[in-house]
């Protein structure tokens, strides 16, 4: 059962209807800008409450591909800290940085960490899986892909194919829309 308050917040602040072109190039009659929820204090509290209820106790870090994962991971980690739970957060850059601290990692991910990969919204799930593979390459173990909104219904299968659990806090049907598919 979807968190009713989170659904209401998403519908009020994040969902728009009309004619939209998605990242994949496909057309849609609705769009969700989940950052309009996760970047508001009451919104990230709703997300963090729902997320912390499902994040395994042995998880030590949370993050994902920048930009979609950043406010989700950082917000959840901050709220967790106020509750005595230490979750280090990080971002995976889309491209490796060749100066300063090089590579794709920005933040506090360590080899051996058990990791939750976050994303604000997924349709296909490619960004979340890209982040999971980068985390593995850095010596950590992605154990859960956690998304605020799953609009496509295909990310769970992609995560399962990599041996990673999947959890969507909210799905497209929870918001009153059909899955977009791959």
Secondary structure, DSSP 8 states (H G I E B T S, - for coil): ---HHHHHHHHHHTEEEEEEE-TTS-EEEEEE-THHHHTSHHHHHHHHHHHHTTS-TT--EEEEETTTTHHHHHHHHHHHHHTT---EEEEEEEEEE-SSS-EEEEE---TT-EEEEEEEEESS-HHHHHHHHHHHHTT-EEEEEEEEEESSS-HHHHHHHTT-EEEEEEETGGGT------
